[in-house]
Amino acid sequence: MEKFAGYGFNRSHSAAYGWITYQTAFLKHHYPHEFMAGLMSCDADNVDNIVKFIAEARAMGLIVERPDVNESMMDFTVNTRVDGIKVIRFGLGAVKGVGASAVEAILEARAGSEGPFSSVYDLCRRVDSQKCNRRVLEQLIKSGGLDGFPGGKGHHRAQLLAALELGKRLVSTQ
């Protein structure tokens, strides 16, 4: 019994780890977009790992697109663009400083009858300001999450940050 215990435990674990390694390699080879999106979603709280995974995805020839309040979900997702190319869309939950309650408020407002947001002002009007406060909006602006409003009405990030600051000053003087 003692002799078996010296190698039996290790053999059983190595077989299980081998099987997991095979499954992981299969998924990474045959479903690379989905695999990398899942991997990034699991480590969304670790910025260093996200940076490594994005670099690995790009080295694999995959496209990772910035977060977008009109397209992103809580986690990283795989989307197909209009031109038919599969891309990994950055999850709003992985943006540093944007909490789960803010993301849920954004997703809830976007799913409402008015549909996607048309501007930063539309976003501020429709989303609960208690959950999606100024700090959250700043992080979304800095991450590029507000860059892609429809109709080419996008603003430079510096303009959006200045508008937030102006709004803060206007509110504090009233």
C-alpha positions in Angstrom: 0.0 0.0 0.0 2.8 2.4 0.9 4.6 1.7 -2.4 1.5 2.4 -4.4 0.8 5.6 -2.5 4.2 6.9 -3.7 3.1 7.0 -7.4 -0.7 6.1 -7.6 -1.9 9.5 -6.5 0.4 11.3 -8.9 -0.6 9.1 -11.8 -4.3 9.6 -11.3 -3.9 13.3 -11.2 -1.6 13.4 -14.2 -4.2 11.5 -16.2 -6.9 14.0 -15.2 -4.6 17.0 -16.0 -3.7 15.5 -19.3 -7.4 15.2 -20.2 -8.0 18.8 -19.2 -5.0 19.9 -21.3 -6.3 18.0 -24.3 -9.7 19.6 -24.0 -8.2 23.1 -23.6 -6.0 22.7 -26.6 -8.9 21.4 -28.7 -11.1 24.4 -27.8 -8.2 26.9 -28.3 -7.5 25.5 -31.8 -11.1 25.0 -33.1 -12.9 27.8 -31.3 -10.2 30.5 -30.7 -12.5 33.5 -30.4 -14.8 31.8 -27.9 -11.9 30.3 -26.0 -10.0 33.6 -25.6 -13.3 35.5 -24.7 -14.0 33.0 -22.0 -10.5 33.1 -20.7 -10.5 36.9 -20.5 -14.0 36.9 -18.9 -12.7 34.6 -16.2 -9.8 36.9 -15.3 -11.6 40.2 -15.9 -10.5 41.5 -12.5 -6.8 41.0 -13.2 -5.6 43.8 -15.5 -2.1 42.2 -16.0 -3.7 38.9 -17.2 -6.1 40.7 -19.5 -3.2 42.6 -21.1 -1.4 39.2 -21.6 -4.5 37.5 -23.0 -5.2 40.4 -25.5 -1.6 40.2 -26.7 -1.9 36.5 -27.1 -5.2 36.9 -29.0 -3.6 39.4 -31.3 -0.6 37.1 -31.8 -3.2 34.4 -32.9 -4.6 36.8 -35.5 -7.7 37.6 -33.5 -9.2 41.1 -33.3 -10.1 42.4 -29.9 -12.2 45.6 -30.1 -12.6 48.3 -27.4 -15.6 48.4 -25.1 -18.7 50.0 -26.4 -21.8 51.0 -24.4 -24.0 50.0 -27.4 -22.5 46.6 -28.1 -20.5 45.3 -25.1 -22.0 43.0 -22.5 -20.8 42.4 -18.9 -18.2 39.8 -20.1 -16.1 39.5 -23.2 -18.2 38.3 -26.1 -17.7 37.1 -29.7 -19.4 39.3 -32.3 -19.6 39.1 -36.0 -19.1 42.5 -37.7 -21.0 43.7 -40.7 -18.2 42.5 -43.0 -18.5 39.0 -41.6 -15.3 39.0 -39.5 -15.5 37.6 -36.0 -14.1 39.8 -33.2 -13.9 39.7 -29.5 -15.7 42.6 -27.9 -14.2 43.9 -24.6 -16.6 43.4 -21.7 -17.9 46.5 -19.8 -17.4 44.6 -16.5 -13.6 44.4 -17.2 -13.2 48.2 -17.5 -11.5 49.3 -14.3 -13.7 51.5 -12.1 -16.9 50.3 -13.7 -18.8 48.1 -11.3 -21.4 45.4 -12.0 -24.3 47.6 -10.9 -23.3 50.3 -13.4 -23.0 47.7 -16.2 -26.4 46.2 -15.3 -28.0 49.7 -15.4 -26.4 50.4 -18.8 -27.5 47.1 -20.2 -31.0 47.5 -18.8 -31.4 51.0 -20.3 -30.0 49.8 -23.7 -32.5 46.9 -23.7 -35.4 49.2 -23.2 -37.8 50.5 -25.8 -35.4 53.3 -27.0 -32.7 50.8 -28.0 -29.0 51.8 -28.3 -27.7 55.1 -27.0 -27.5 57.9 -29.6 -25.1 60.2 -27.6 -23.5 60.7 -24.2 -26.4 62.9 -23.3 -28.9 60.1 -24.2 -26.8 57.7 -22.0 -26.9 60.1 -19.0 -30.6 60.7 -19.5 -31.6 57.0 -19.6 -29.2 55.4 -17.1 -29.7 55.6 -13.3 -27.2 58.3 -12.1 -26.9 56.5 -8.7 -25.5 53.4 -10.3 -23.7 55.1 -13.3 -22.1 58.1 -11.7 -19.5 60.6 -12.9 -16.6 58.4 -12.0 -18.0 55.5 -14.0 -18.6 57.8 -17.0 -15.0 59.1 -16.8 -13.7 55.5 -16.9 -16.0 54.6 -19.9 -14.8 57.7 -21.7 -11.1 56.9 -21.0 -11.5 53.3 -22.1 -13.2 54.3 -25.4 -16.6 52.9 -24.4 -18.3 56.1 -25.6 -16.4 56.4 -28.9 -18.8 54.7 -31.2 -22.1 56.5 -31.2 -24.1 56.1 -34.4 -24.2 58.7 -37.2 -20.7 59.8 -36.8 -21.6 62.1 -33.9 -18.7 60.9 -31.8 -16.6 63.4 -29.9 -13.0 63.3 -28.8 -12.5 61.9 -25.4 -11.0 65.2 -24.1 -14.2 66.9 -25.2 -16.4 64.4 -23.3 -14.3 64.7 -20.2 -14.5 68.5 -20.4 -18.3 68.3 -20.8 -18.4 66.1 -17.6 -16.3 68.7 -15.8 -18.6 71.6 -17.0 -21.7 69.6 -16.0 -20.2 69.1 -12.5 -19.5 72.9 -12.1 -23.0 73.8 -13.3 -24.6 71.4 -10.8 -22.4 72.6 -7.9 -23.3 76.3 -8.5 -27.0 75.7 -8.4 
